Amino acid sequence: MDIGGKLKAMRLQCGLTQEELADRCELTKGYISQLENNLTSPSIATLIDILTALGSNLKSFFSEDTEEQIVFGEGDFFVKESDGQSITWLVPNSQKNEMEPILMRLDPHTQSTEDMPHEGEEFGYLLKGSALLHIGKQIYKLKQGDSFYFTAHKRHYVENVSDEISELLWVSSPPTF
């Protein structure tokens, strides 16, 4: 953590000069400058005094909370293409989340990689074309606009047996792709 840089940013946000901050904390301007340039480290007591003068505290100062990304665009997506299929991860690093949404494209007469039985649930929505959904020994016909939902305790995959490209939105919980 860049303690000096963070202190400087807080000081500037408060509209204080180094001298004004130093006066409020009974320190020297030179010491504040050394802190902000990471040439020295403050004691805990001194850091508490500085943070109090800046309207903060130790907990807030050392909190590494970063704002969670909510909206994702094409620049955030990750695409993997192989064997007549394309998988686009719509939420980067979604493996750490409860759900993992992907966009799957299957070329004509191809199938997705077979997913082995696992804990969790699967949801899909066929955006374009037609497909066969294989769950264990069962086969379900899907047409554009159909959705599906099942527990993933059997092997499963989708197959495009048509002459057109198929596209589907697929959401796994927990993430498996």
Secondary structure as the mmCIF struct_conf table of DSSP 4:
data_model
#
loop_
_struct_conf.conf_type_id
_struct_conf.id
_struct_conf.beg_label_comp_id
_struct_conf.beg_label_asym_id
_struct_conf.beg_label_seq_id
_struct_conf.end_label_comp_id
_struct_conf.end_label_asym_id
_struct_conf.end_label_seq_id
HELX_RH_AL_P HELX_RH_AL_P1 ILE A 3 GLN A 13
TURN_TY1_P TURN_TY1_P1 CYS A 14 GLY A 15
HELX_RH_AL_P HELX_RH_AL_P2 GLN A 18 CYS A 25
TURN_TY1_P TURN_TY1_P2 GLU A 26 GLU A 26
HELX_RH_AL_P HELX_RH_AL_P3 LYS A 29 GLU A 36
TURN_TY1_P TURN_TY1_P3 ASN A 37 ASN A 38
BEND BEND1 LEU A 39 THR A 40
HELX_RH_AL_P HELX_RH_AL_P4 ILE A 44 ALA A 53
TURN_TY1_P TURN_TY1_P4 LEU A 54 GLY A 55
HELX_RH_AL_P HELX_RH_AL_P5 LEU A 58 PHE A 62
HELX_LH_PP_P HELX_LH_PP_P1 GLU A 67 GLN A 69
HELX_RH_3T_P HELX_RH_3T_P1 GLU A 74 ASP A 76
STRN STRN1 PHE A 78 SER A 82
TURN_TY1_P TURN_TY1_P5 ASP A 83 GLY A 84
STRN STRN2 GLN A 85 TRP A 89
BEND BEND2 LEU A 90 VAL A 91
TURN_TY1_P TURN_TY1_P6 PRO A 92 ASN A 93
HELX_RH_3T_P HELX_RH_3T_P2 SER A 94 LYS A 96
BEND BEND3 ASN A 97 GLU A 98
STRN STRN3 GLU A 100 LEU A 106
TURN_TY1_P TURN_TY1_P7 PRO A 108 HIS A 109
STRN STRN4 THR A 110 GLN A 111
HELX_LH_PP_P HELX_LH_PP_P2 SER A 112 GLU A 114
STRN STRN5 ASP A 115 ASP A 115
HELX_LH_PP_P HELX_LH_PP_P3 MET A 116 PRO A 117
BEND BEND4 GLU A 119 GLY A 120
STRN STRN6 GLU A 121 LYS A 128
BEND BEND5 GLY A 129 GLY A 129
STRN STRN7 SER A 130 ILE A 135
TURN_TY1_P TURN_TY1_P8 GLY A 136 LYS A 137
STRN STRN8 GLN A 138 LYS A 143
TURN_TY1_P TURN_TY1_P9 GLN A 144 GLY A 145
STRN STRN9 SER A 147 THR A 151
BEND BEND6 ALA A 152 LYS A 154
STRN STRN10 HIS A 156 ASN A 160
BEND BEND7 SER A 162 GLU A 164
STRN STRN11 SER A 166 SER A 173
BEND BEND8 PRO A 174 PRO A 174
#
